[in-house]
Amino acid sequence: AWESCLVGLIGSGVGPSLSPALHQREADRHGLRCLYRLIDIDPLGIGPEGVGELVRAAARLGFDGLNITHPCKQTVIEHLDGLSEDAALLGAVNTVVFGEDGRAIGHNTDWSGFARSFARGLPDAPTGEIVLLGAGGAGAAVAHALLTVGADRLTLADTDPARAAGLAGTLAERFGAARVRTVPPEGLPAAVDRADGLVHATPTGMAAHPGLPLPVELLRTGLWVAEVVYRPLETPLLAAARAAGCRTLDGGGMAVFQAADAFRLFTGREPDAEQMLTDLSDL
Ligand code: NAD
């Protein structure tokens, strides 16, 4: 008999997501019949606050779990029966697992996905001082990952200073005020100048947000640059960073490792993340 797994992704505009292919191809390699459904809240006329209705429906229909994306990662929390420790700390859930007892438990594999991608792609990168550009959802996961794996100090920059300040406040509580600070846009050159590395976590470089997120003159040999955008995999920032002699990491690793960590939670099986990385580059 085939073992099966029924999972899905809830969010806005999830149509182009690569998650179905990543999960289904990995499941195929395990001899597991996996259906990964896309559940777009937009055509359903459901807002982020309506995600609970969909989570309950999925549980009743026998789903094994769900991935949750923008704009539901926070609003889903009140509809769950429990949270992993890191999802509770982050206040964001991207993976829900339905237990046999019917309980829905929220996890966060965005931060662990970035941490594993960073360890694999920039294994001995210095982490004394890191500039993080973008303090939204992806930035929060990246910041948690970097401070968890031992970065000494993080400098947050966001064109919306309130977002940078808000994230800095929660990180300071979690990791200590000495390890986090913010800079206004005009302070970015000096901050990058002092930094060992830069992580980019704004949407800049996607088709809808073309261009570079910072002046190319700030890129220099010796600075490593990690990208969170993964569509496209090769962003103008990565190209400019490589041209400037920087070591680089693309956003594909974070996307794959968050999926791999979710696959393990959904199925209890150990995913082959290297094979999933190869799959991503073919998709
Ligand atoms: P978001 O809207 O929550 O946050 C983006 C933040 O960037 C906002 O606070 C905004 O003010 C800020 N910003 C925009 N332009 C800026 C600039 N030029 N300089 C400084 N700050 C700027 O978005 P998000 O959910 O965090 O997603 C950001 C990107 O990360 C998207 O491209 C998304 O696809 C990608 N992402 C990738 C992964 C992955 O697994 N690789 C996971 C999550 C998100």
py3Dmol code that shows the C-alpha trace and the ligand (Angstrom):
import py3Dmol

protein = """\
ATOM      1  CA  ALA A   1       0.000   0.000   0.000  1.00  0.00           C
ATOM      2  CA  TRP A   2       1.168   3.540  -0.728  1.00  0.00           C
ATOM      3  CA  GLU A   3       1.699   5.773   2.206  1.00  0.00           C
ATOM      4  CA  SER A   4       0.171   9.157   1.504  1.00  0.00           C
ATOM      5  CA  CYS A   5       0.572  12.723   2.632  1.00  0.00           C
ATOM      6  CA  LEU A   6      -1.924  15.534   2.053  1.00  0.00           C
ATOM      7  CA  VAL A   7      -0.595  19.030   2.657  1.00  0.00           C
ATOM      8  CA  GLY A   8      -0.989  22.526   1.232  1.00  0.00           C
ATOM      9  CA  LEU A   9      -0.030  26.174   1.256  1.00  0.00           C
ATOM     10  CA  ILE A  10      -2.372  28.932   2.454  1.00  0.00           C
ATOM     11  CA  GLY A  11      -1.635  32.518   1.474  1.00  0.00           C
ATOM     12  CA  SER A  12      -2.293  35.338  -0.956  1.00  0.00           C
ATOM     13  CA  GLY A  13      -1.235  34.899  -4.575  1.00  0.00           C
ATOM     14  CA  VAL A  14       0.346  31.500  -3.995  1.00  0.00           C
ATOM     15  CA  GLY A  15      -0.256  30.358  -7.595  1.00  0.00           C
ATOM     16  CA  PRO A  16       3.367  30.513  -8.753  1.00  0.00           C
ATOM     17  CA  SER A  17       4.740  28.835  -5.591  1.00  0.00           C
ATOM     18  CA  LEU A  18       7.443  26.206  -6.119  1.00  0.00           C
ATOM     19  CA  SER A  19       6.477  24.418  -2.873  1.00  0.00           C
ATOM     20  CA  PRO A  20       4.213  21.805  -4.545  1.00  0.00           C
ATOM     21  CA  ALA A  21       7.009  20.686  -6.849  1.00  0.00           C
ATOM     22  CA  LEU A  22       9.642  20.682  -4.084  1.00  0.00           C
ATOM     23  CA  HIS A  23       7.506  18.611  -1.702  1.00  0.00           C
ATOM     24  CA  GLN A  24       6.025  16.254  -4.284  1.00  0.00           C
ATOM     25  CA  ARG A  25       9.401  15.467  -5.890  1.00  0.00           C
ATOM     26  CA  GLU A  26      10.955  14.751  -2.498  1.00  0.00           C
ATOM     27  CA  ALA A  27       7.979  12.566  -1.545  1.00  0.00           C
ATOM     28  CA  ASP A  28       8.367  10.623  -4.811  1.00  0.00           C
ATOM     29  CA  ARG A  29      11.916   9.736  -3.808  1.00  0.00           C
ATOM     30  CA  HIS A  30      10.555   8.305  -0.539  1.00  0.00           C
ATOM     31  CA  GLY A  31       7.870   6.253  -2.309  1.00  0.00           C
ATOM     32  CA  LEU A  32       5.343   8.474  -0.611  1.00  0.00           C
ATOM     33  CA  ARG A  33       2.242   9.643  -2.460  1.00  0.00           C
ATOM     34  CA  CYS A  34       2.064  13.349  -1.677  1.00  0.00           C
ATOM     35  CA  LEU A  35      -0.533  15.868  -2.752  1.00  0.00           C
ATOM     36  CA  TYR A  36       0.424  19.471  -2.084  1.00  0.00           C
ATOM     37  CA  ARG A  37      -2.528  21.807  -2.724  1.00  0.00           C
ATOM     38  CA  LEU A  38      -2.344  25.572  -3.221  1.00  0.00           C
ATOM     39  CA  ILE A  39      -5.021  27.389  -1.233  1.00  0.00           C
ATOM     40  CA  ASP A  40      -5.162  31.020  -2.369  1.00  0.00           C
ATOM     41  CA  ILE A  41      -7.175  33.251  -0.043  1.00  0.00           C
ATOM     42  CA  ASP A  42      -7.739  35.940  -2.729  1.00  0.00           C
ATOM     43  CA  PRO A  43     -10.229  34.135  -5.008  1.00  0.00           C
ATOM     44  CA  LEU A  44     -11.899  32.760  -1.867  1.00  0.00           C
ATOM     45  CA  GLY A  45     -12.561  36.314  -0.699  1.00  0.00           C
ATOM     46  CA  ILE A  46     -10.925  35.476   2.632  1.00  0.00           C
ATOM     47  CA  GLY A  47      -8.655  37.954   4.403  1.00  0.00           C
ATOM     48  CA  PRO A  48      -5.714  37.148   6.666  1.00  0.00           C
ATOM     49  CA  GLU A  49      -8.025  37.093   9.693  1.00  0.00           C
ATOM     50  CA  GLY A  50     -10.080  34.326   8.011  1.00  0.00           C
ATOM     51  CA  VAL A  51      -7.217  31.829   7.924  1.00  0.00           C
ATOM     52  CA  GLY A  52      -8.596  29.970  10.951  1.00  0.00           C
ATOM     53  CA  GLU A  53     -11.587  28.808   8.944  1.00  0.00           C
ATOM     54  CA  LEU A  54      -9.279  27.244   6.353  1.00  0.00           C
ATOM     55  CA  VAL A  55      -7.008  25.635   8.952  1.00  0.00           C
ATOM     56  CA  ARG A  56     -10.003  24.018  10.664  1.00  0.00           C
ATOM     57  CA  ALA A  57     -11.390  22.841   7.315  1.00  0.00           C
ATOM     58  CA  ALA A  58      -8.050  21.280   6.369  1.00  0.00           C
ATOM     59  CA  ALA A  59      -7.863  19.467   9.717  1.00  0.00           C
ATOM     60  CA  ARG A  60     -11.362  18.071   9.254  1.00  0.00           C
ATOM     61  CA  LEU A  61     -10.608  16.985   5.695  1.00  0.00           C
ATOM     62  CA  GLY A  62      -7.657  14.939   6.871  1.00  0.00           C
ATOM     63  CA  PHE A  63      -4.726  17.125   5.860  1.00  0.00           C
ATOM     64  CA  ASP A  64      -1.454  16.162   7.520  1.00  0.00           C
ATOM     65  CA  GLY A  65      -0.258  19.740   7.630  1.00  0.00           C
ATOM     66  CA  LEU A  66      -0.053  23.143   5.983  1.00  0.00           C
ATOM     67  CA  ASN A  67       2.476  25.718   5.016  1.00  0.00           C
ATOM     68  CA  ILE A  68       1.360  29.269   5.749  1.00  0.00           C
ATOM     69  CA  THR A  69       2.624  32.331   3.934  1.00  0.00           C
ATOM     70  CA  HIS A  70       2.000  36.044   3.523  1.00  0.00           C
ATOM     71  CA  PRO A  71      -0.257  37.555   4.903  1.00  0.00           C
ATOM     72  CA  CYS A  72      -1.293  34.815   7.329  1.00  0.00           C
ATOM     73  CA  LYS A  73       1.897  33.881   9.249  1.00  0.00           C
ATOM     74  CA  GLN A  74       0.876  35.927  12.291  1.00  0.00           C
ATOM     75  CA  THR A  75      -2.921  35.741  12.084  1.00  0.00           C
ATOM     76  CA  VAL A  76      -2.876  31.929  12.028  1.00  0.00           C
ATOM     77  CA  ILE A  77      -1.374  31.748  15.522  1.00  0.00           C
ATOM     78  CA  GLU A  78      -4.573  32.327  17.503  1.00  0.00           C
ATOM     79  CA  HIS A  79      -6.210  29.426  15.663  1.00  0.00           C
ATOM     80  CA  LEU A  80      -3.596  26.850  16.663  1.00  0.00           C
ATOM     81  CA  ASP A  81      -3.468  24.540  19.677  1.00  0.00           C
ATOM     82  CA  GLY A  82       0.230  25.000  20.327  1.00  0.00           C
ATOM     83  CA  LEU A  83       3.471  26.461  19.031  1.00  0.00           C
ATOM     84  CA  SER A  84       7.046  25.294  18.854  1.00  0.00           C
ATOM     85  CA  GLU A  85       9.336  27.357  21.055  1.00  0.00           C
ATOM     86  CA  ASP A  86      10.893  29.215  18.133  1.00  0.00           C
ATOM     87  CA  ALA A  87       7.558  29.942  16.426  1.00  0.00           C
ATOM     88  CA  ALA A  88       6.355  31.411  19.728  1.00  0.00           C
ATOM     89  CA  LEU A  89       9.492  33.561  20.033  1.00  0.00           C
ATOM     90  CA  LEU A  90       9.250  34.738  16.419  1.00  0.00           C
ATOM     91  CA  GLY A  91       5.497  35.289  16.564  1.00  0.00           C
ATOM     92  CA  ALA A  92       5.267  33.792  13.072  1.00  0.00           C
ATOM     93  CA  VAL A  93       4.241  30.378  11.782  1.00  0.00           C
ATOM     94  CA  ASN A  94       5.002  29.020   8.316  1.00  0.00           C
ATOM     95  CA  THR A  95       4.253  25.340   9.012  1.00  0.00           C
ATOM     96  CA  VAL A  96       1.300  23.727  10.790  1.00  0.00           C
ATOM     97  CA  VAL A  97       1.245  20.037  11.653  1.00  0.00           C
ATOM     98  CA  PHE A  98      -2.002  18.244  12.510  1.00  0.00           C
ATOM     99  CA  GLY A  99      -1.425  15.515  15.066  1.00  0.00           C
ATOM    100  CA  GLU A 100      -3.392  12.287  15.299  1.00  0.00           C
ATOM    101  CA  ASP A 101      -5.114  13.787  18.321  1.00  0.00           C
ATOM    102  CA  GLY A 102      -6.399  16.537  15.994  1.00  0.00           C
ATOM    103  CA  ARG A 103      -4.228  19.198  17.566  1.00  0.00           C
ATOM    104  CA  ALA A 104      -2.749  21.838  15.231  1.00  0.00           C
ATOM    105  CA  ILE A 105       0.806  22.819  16.162  1.00  0.00           C
ATOM    106  CA  GLY A 106       2.599  25.787  14.569  1.00  0.00           C
ATOM    107  CA  HIS A 107       6.286  25.763  13.635  1.00  0.00           C
ATOM    108  CA  ASN A 108       8.657  28.157  11.913  1.00  0.00           C
ATOM    109  CA  THR A 109      11.104  26.737   9.389  1.00  0.00           C
ATOM    110  CA  ASP A 110      11.944  30.073   7.724  1.00  0.00           C
ATOM    111  CA  TRP A 111      14.585  30.874  10.323  1.00  0.00           C
ATOM    112  CA  SER A 112      15.996  27.347  10.452  1.00  0.00           C
ATOM    113  CA  GLY A 113      15.956  27.310   6.643  1.00  0.00           C
ATOM    114  CA  PHE A 114      18.084  30.441   6.507  1.00  0.00           C
ATOM    115  CA  ALA A 115      20.397  29.135   9.234  1.00  0.00           C
ATOM    116  CA  ARG A 116      21.033  25.878   7.368  1.00  0.00           C
ATOM    117  CA  SER A 117      21.491  27.630   4.032  1.00  0.00           C
ATOM    118  CA  PHE A 118      23.961  30.065   5.598  1.00  0.00           C
ATOM    119  CA  ALA A 119      25.938  27.249   7.248  1.00  0.00           C
ATOM    120  CA  ARG A 120      26.093  25.356   3.972  1.00  0.00           C
ATOM    121  CA  GLY A 121      26.739  28.257   1.595  1.00  0.00           C
ATOM    122  CA  LEU A 122      28.995  30.561   3.630  1.00  0.00           C
ATOM    123  CA  PRO A 123      30.441  28.083   6.127  1.00  0.00           C
ATOM    124  CA  ASP A 124      33.291  30.128   7.586  1.00  0.00           C
ATOM    125  CA  ALA A 125      31.904  33.600   7.016  1.00  0.00           C
ATOM    126  CA  PRO A 126      32.821  36.006   9.817  1.00  0.00           C
ATOM    127  CA  THR A 127      29.777  37.057  11.855  1.00  0.00           C
ATOM    128  CA  GLY A 128      31.102  39.827  14.060  1.00  0.00           C
ATOM    129  CA  GLU A 129      29.024  42.597  12.556  1.00  0.00           C
ATOM    130  CA  ILE A 130      26.219  41.995  10.051  1.00  0.00           C
ATOM    131  CA  VAL A 131      23.975  44.508   8.304  1.00  0.00           C
ATOM    132  CA  LEU A 132      20.437  43.317   7.630  1.00  0.00           C
ATOM    133  CA  LEU A 133      18.538  45.238   4.988  1.00  0.00           C
ATOM    134  CA  GLY A 134      14.775  44.767   5.375  1.00  0.00           C
ATOM    135  CA  ALA A 135      12.969  44.250   8.683  1.00  0.00           C
ATOM    136  CA  GLY A 136       9.788  42.554   7.407  1.00  0.00           C
ATOM    137  CA  GLY A 137       8.813  38.915   7.692  1.00  0.00           C
ATOM    138  CA  ALA A 138      11.896  37.490   5.989  1.00  0.00           C
ATOM    139  CA  GLY A 139      14.141  39.920   7.871  1.00  0.00           C
ATOM    140  CA  ALA A 140      12.710  38.801  11.221  1.00  0.00           C
ATOM    141  CA  ALA A 141      13.451  35.144  10.402  1.00  0.00           C
ATOM    142  CA  VAL A 142      16.980  35.953   9.179  1.00  0.00           C
ATOM    143  CA  ALA A 143      17.732  38.073  12.254  1.00  0.00           C
ATOM    144  CA  HIS A 144      16.584  35.292  14.589  1.00  0.00           C
ATOM    145  CA  ALA A 145      18.760  32.820  12.675  1.00  0.00           C
ATOM    146  CA  LEU A 146      21.896  34.990  12.702  1.00  0.00           C
ATOM    147  CA  LEU A 147      21.647  35.838  16.398  1.00  0.00           C
ATOM    148  CA  THR A 148      20.858  32.205  17.240  1.00  0.00           C
ATOM    149  CA  VAL A 149      23.922  30.900  15.368  1.00  0.00           C
ATOM    150  CA  GLY A 150      26.111  33.414  17.182  1.00  0.00           C
ATOM    151  CA  ALA A 151      26.433  36.642  15.200  1.00  0.00           C
ATOM    152  CA  ASP A 152      27.903  39.219  17.585  1.00  0.00           C
ATOM    153  CA  ARG A 153      25.973  42.217  16.354  1.00  0.00           C
ATOM    154  CA  LEU A 154      23.235  42.987  13.879  1.00  0.00           C
ATOM    155  CA  THR A 155      22.480  46.388  12.370  1.00  0.00           C
ATOM    156  CA  LEU A 156      18.967  46.715  10.955  1.00  0.00           C
ATOM    157  CA  ALA A 157      18.134  49.089   8.111  1.00  0.00           C
ATOM    158  CA  ASP A 158      14.703  49.550   6.580  1.00  0.00           C
ATOM    159  CA  THR A 159      13.233  52.365   4.497  1.00  0.00           C
ATOM    160  CA  ASP A 160      10.394  52.248   7.021  1.00  0.00           C
ATOM    161  CA  PRO A 161      12.238  53.166  10.267  1.00  0.00           C
ATOM    162  CA  ALA A 162       9.312  52.011  12.407  1.00  0.00           C
ATOM    163  CA  ARG A 163       9.724  48.468  11.082  1.00  0.00           C
ATOM    164  CA  ALA A 164      13.437  48.461  11.875  1.00  0.00           C
ATOM    165  CA  ALA A 165      12.776  49.838  15.359  1.00  0.00           C
ATOM    166  CA  GLY A 166       9.987  47.335  16.018  1.00  0.00           C
ATOM    167  CA  LEU A 167      12.097  44.343  15.046  1.00  0.00           C
ATOM    168  CA  ALA A 168      15.114  45.689  16.933  1.00  0.00           C
ATOM    169  CA  GLY A 169      12.971  45.947  20.065  1.00  0.00           C
ATOM    170  CA  THR A 170      11.819  42.337  19.992  1.00  0.00           C
ATOM    171  CA  LEU A 171      15.327  41.086  19.134  1.00  0.00           C
ATOM    172  CA  ALA A 172      16.837  43.111  21.977  1.00  0.00           C
ATOM    173  CA  GLU A 173      14.442  41.432  24.428  1.00  0.00           C
ATOM    174  CA  ARG A 174      15.280  37.994  23.056  1.00  0.00           C
ATOM    175  CA  PHE A 175      19.027  38.311  22.504  1.00  0.00           C
ATOM    176  CA  GLY A 176      20.143  41.354  24.489  1.00  0.00           C
ATOM    177  CA  ALA A 177      20.203  45.033  23.555  1.00  0.00           C
ATOM    178  CA  ALA A 178      23.977  45.037  22.970  1.00  0.00           C
ATOM    179  CA  ARG A 179      23.598  42.768  19.937  1.00  0.00           C
ATOM    180  CA  VAL A 180      21.075  44.811  17.946  1.00  0.00           C
ATOM    181  CA  ARG A 181      20.905  48.333  16.632  1.00  0.00           C
ATOM    182  CA  THR A 182      19.206  50.236  13.821  1.00  0.00           C
ATOM    183  CA  VAL A 183      20.513  52.753  11.321  1.00  0.00           C
ATOM    184  CA  PRO A 184      18.555  55.261   9.267  1.00  0.00           C
ATOM    185  CA  PRO A 185      19.091  55.072   5.483  1.00  0.00           C
ATOM    186  CA  GLU A 186      21.782  57.776   5.633  1.00  0.00           C
ATOM    187  CA  GLY A 187      23.722  55.688   8.139  1.00  0.00           C
ATOM    188  CA  LEU A 188      23.894  52.682   5.828  1.00  0.00           C
ATOM    189  CA  PRO A 189      27.250  53.475   4.143  1.00  0.00           C
ATOM    190  CA  ALA A 190      29.110  53.666   7.454  1.00  0.00           C
ATOM    191  CA  ALA A 191      27.387  50.533   8.767  1.00  0.00           C
ATOM    192  CA  VAL A 192      28.230  48.485   5.650  1.00  0.00           C
ATOM    193  CA  ASP A 193      31.769  49.806   5.752  1.00  0.00           C
ATOM    194  CA  ARG A 194      32.246  48.315   9.233  1.00  0.00           C
ATOM    195  CA  ALA A 195      30.394  45.067   8.504  1.00  0.00           C
ATOM    196  CA  ASP A 196      31.659  41.561   7.791  1.00  0.00           C
ATOM    197  CA  GLY A 197      28.527  40.727   5.841  1.00  0.00           C
ATOM    198  CA  LEU A 198      25.253  41.972   4.471  1.00  0.00           C
ATOM    199  CA  VAL A 199      21.942  40.119   4.270  1.00  0.00           C
ATOM    200  CA  HIS A 200      19.347  41.459   1.884  1.00  0.00           C
ATOM    201  CA  ALA A 201      15.719  40.809   2.939  1.00  0.00           C
ATOM    202  CA  THR A 202      13.639  43.327   0.976  1.00  0.00           C
ATOM    203  CA  PRO A 203      11.696  42.474  -2.199  1.00  0.00           C
ATOM    204  CA  THR A 204      14.130  44.518  -4.346  1.00  0.00           C
ATOM    205  CA  GLY A 205      15.379  42.470  -7.293  1.00  0.00           C
ATOM    206  CA  MET A 206      12.093  40.683  -7.911  1.00  0.00           C
ATOM    207  CA  ALA A 207      10.381  41.406 -11.249  1.00  0.00           C
ATOM    208  CA  ALA A 208       7.892  43.745  -9.555  1.00  0.00           C
ATOM    209  CA  HIS A 209      10.667  45.545  -7.621  1.00  0.00           C
ATOM    210  CA  PRO A 210      13.578  45.945 -10.047  1.00  0.00           C
ATOM    211  CA  GLY A 211      16.926  47.447  -9.193  1.00  0.00           C
ATOM    212  CA  LEU A 212      19.435  47.392  -6.363  1.00  0.00           C
ATOM    213  CA  PRO A 213      18.572  47.877  -2.679  1.00  0.00           C
ATOM    214  CA  LEU A 214      21.729  49.858  -1.909  1.00  0.00           C
ATOM    215  CA  PRO A 215      24.387  51.864  -3.775  1.00  0.00           C
ATOM    216  CA  VAL A 216      26.718  49.489  -5.613  1.00  0.00           C
ATOM    217  CA  GLU A 217      29.739  51.487  -4.333  1.00  0.00           C
ATOM    218  CA  LEU A 218      29.116  50.027  -0.863  1.00  0.00           C
ATOM    219  CA  LEU A 219      30.007  46.524  -2.086  1.00  0.00           C
ATOM    220  CA  ARG A 220      33.653  45.591  -1.640  1.00  0.00           C
ATOM    221  CA  THR A 221      35.956  42.567  -1.529  1.00  0.00           C
ATOM    222  CA  GLY A 222      35.866  41.032   1.916  1.00  0.00           C
ATOM    223  CA  LEU A 223      32.182  41.747   2.486  1.00  0.00           C
ATOM    224  CA  TRP A 224      29.982  38.654   2.098  1.00  0.00           C
ATOM    225  CA  VAL A 225      26.468  39.151   0.720  1.00  0.00           C
ATOM    226  CA  ALA A 226      23.515  36.853   1.346  1.00  0.00           C
ATOM    227  CA  GLU A 227      20.301  37.257  -0.635  1.00  0.00           C
ATOM    228  CA  VAL A 228      16.830  36.233   0.483  1.00  0.00           C
ATOM    229  CA  VAL A 229      15.035  36.888  -2.818  1.00  0.00           C
ATOM    230  CA  TYR A 230      14.930  33.629  -4.779  1.00  0.00           C
ATOM    231  CA  ARG A 231      12.795  34.572  -7.762  1.00  0.00           C
ATOM    232  CA  PRO A 232      14.930  35.207  -9.688  1.00  0.00           C
ATOM    233  CA  LEU A 233      17.754  33.202  -8.106  1.00  0.00           C
ATOM    234  CA  GLU A 234      20.301  35.523  -9.690  1.00  0.00           C
ATOM    235  CA  THR A 235      19.389  39.056  -8.588  1.00  0.00           C
ATOM    236  CA  PRO A 236      21.051  42.323  -9.654  1.00  0.00           C
ATOM    237  CA  LEU A 237      22.465  42.533  -6.101  1.00  0.00           C
ATOM    238  CA  LEU A 238      24.149  39.125  -6.345  1.00  0.00           C
ATOM    239  CA  ALA A 239      25.597  39.985  -9.753  1.00  0.00           C
ATOM    240  CA  ALA A 240      26.920  43.320  -8.472  1.00  0.00           C
ATOM    241  CA  ALA A 241      28.305  41.705  -5.317  1.00  0.00           C
ATOM    242  CA  ARG A 242      30.134  39.022  -7.261  1.00  0.00           C
ATOM    243  CA  ALA A 243      31.528  41.661  -9.623  1.00  0.00           C
ATOM    244  CA  ALA A 244      32.796  43.549  -6.574  1.00  0.00           C
ATOM    245  CA  GLY A 245      34.570  40.411  -5.319  1.00  0.00           C
ATOM    246  CA  CYS A 246      32.138  39.513  -2.526  1.00  0.00           C
ATOM    247  CA  ARG A 247      31.380  35.924  -1.490  1.00  0.00           C
ATOM    248  CA  THR A 248      27.666  35.433  -2.109  1.00  0.00           C
ATOM    249  CA  LEU A 249      24.747  33.222  -1.114  1.00  0.00           C
ATOM    250  CA  ASP A 250      21.515  33.154  -3.127  1.00  0.00           C
ATOM    251  CA  GLY A 251      17.996  32.905  -1.689  1.00  0.00           C
ATOM    252  CA  GLY A 252      17.343  29.429  -3.067  1.00  0.00           C
ATOM    253  CA  GLY A 253      18.941  27.705  -0.107  1.00  0.00           C
ATOM    254  CA  MET A 254      16.592  29.340   2.409  1.00  0.00           C
ATOM    255  CA  ALA A 255      13.589  28.397   0.246  1.00  0.00           C
ATOM    256  CA  VAL A 256      14.746  24.790  -0.055  1.00  0.00           C
ATOM    257  CA  PHE A 257      15.773  24.276   3.568  1.00  0.00           C
ATOM    258  CA  GLN A 258      12.507  25.751   4.893  1.00  0.00           C
ATOM    259  CA  ALA A 259      10.705  23.258   2.639  1.00  0.00           C
ATOM    260  CA  ALA A 260      12.986  20.420   3.735  1.00  0.00           C
ATOM    261  CA  ASP A 261      12.406  21.203   7.411  1.00  0.00           C
ATOM    262  CA  ALA A 262       8.639  21.351   6.768  1.00  0.00           C
ATOM    263  CA  PHE A 263       8.779  18.036   4.862  1.00  0.00           C
ATOM    264  CA  ARG A 264      10.394  16.395   7.896  1.00  0.00           C
ATOM    265  CA  LEU A 265       7.657  17.779  10.165  1.00  0.00           C
ATOM    266  CA  PHE A 266       4.872  16.656   7.775  1.00  0.00           C
ATOM    267  CA  THR A 267       6.163  13.153   7.062  1.00  0.00           C
ATOM    268  CA  GLY A 268       8.610  12.216   9.807  1.00  0.00           C
ATOM    269  CA  ARG A 269      11.095  11.326   7.069  1.00  0.00           C
ATOM    270  CA  GLU A 270      14.541  12.768   6.511  1.00  0.00           C
ATOM    271  CA  PRO A 271      14.541  14.869   3.318  1.00  0.00           C
ATOM    272  CA  ASP A 272      17.475  14.934   0.905  1.00  0.00           C
ATOM    273  CA  ALA A 273      17.996  18.698   0.870  1.00  0.00           C
ATOM    274  CA  GLU A 274      20.863  18.517  -1.632  1.00  0.00           C
ATOM    275  CA  GLN A 275      18.564  16.776  -4.106  1.00  0.00           C
ATOM    276  CA  MET A 276      15.863  19.369  -3.383  1.00  0.00           C
ATOM    277  CA  LEU A 277      18.401  22.104  -4.210  1.00  0.00           C
ATOM    278  CA  THR A 278      19.021  20.426  -7.548  1.00  0.00           C
ATOM    279  CA  ASP A 279      15.259  20.251  -8.107  1.00  0.00           C
ATOM    280  CA  LEU A 280      14.931  23.988  -7.397  1.00  0.00           C
ATOM    281  CA  SER A 281      17.530  24.849 -10.016  1.00  0.00           C
ATOM    282  CA  ASP A 282      15.547  22.785 -12.594  1.00  0.00           C
ATOM    283  CA  LEU A 283      12.195  24.423 -11.769  1.00  0.00           C
TER     284      LEU A 283
END
"""
ligand_1 = """\
44
NAD
P 7.912 42.348 3.848
O 7.065 43.247 3.030
O 7.383 41.738 5.090
O 9.249 43.147 4.284
C 10.064 43.862 3.399
C 10.689 45.038 4.159
O 11.678 45.658 3.316
C 9.701 46.139 4.533
O 9.828 46.419 5.919
C 10.116 47.333 3.661
O 9.896 48.570 4.309
C 11.580 47.074 3.462
N 12.197 47.658 2.258
C 11.727 47.662 0.994
N 12.634 48.226 0.155
C 13.714 48.553 0.904
C 14.996 49.133 0.618
N 15.365 49.466 -0.625
N 15.845 49.337 1.666
C 15.503 48.983 2.933
N 14.323 48.433 3.241
C 13.435 48.216 2.258
O 8.444 41.227 2.845
P 9.039 39.800 3.262
O 7.930 38.846 3.439
O 10.011 39.999 4.343
O 9.779 39.373 1.915
C 10.938 40.053 1.448
C 11.558 39.220 0.325
O 12.022 37.978 0.858
C 10.591 38.856 -0.790
O 11.276 38.966 -2.021
C 10.276 37.403 -0.533
O 9.975 36.694 -1.717
C 11.584 36.913 0.040
N 11.470 35.722 0.891
C 12.285 34.673 0.610
C 12.242 33.538 1.401
C 13.137 32.374 1.070
O 12.855 31.276 1.544
N 14.218 32.567 0.324
C 11.366 33.479 2.486
C 10.538 34.574 2.766
C 10.599 35.692 1.943
"""
view = py3Dmol.view(width=600, height=400)
view.addModel(protein, "pdb")
view.setStyle({"model": 0}, {"cartoon": {"style": "trace"}})
view.addModel(ligand_1, "xyz")
view.setStyle({"model": 1}, {"stick": {}})
view.zoomTo()
view.show()
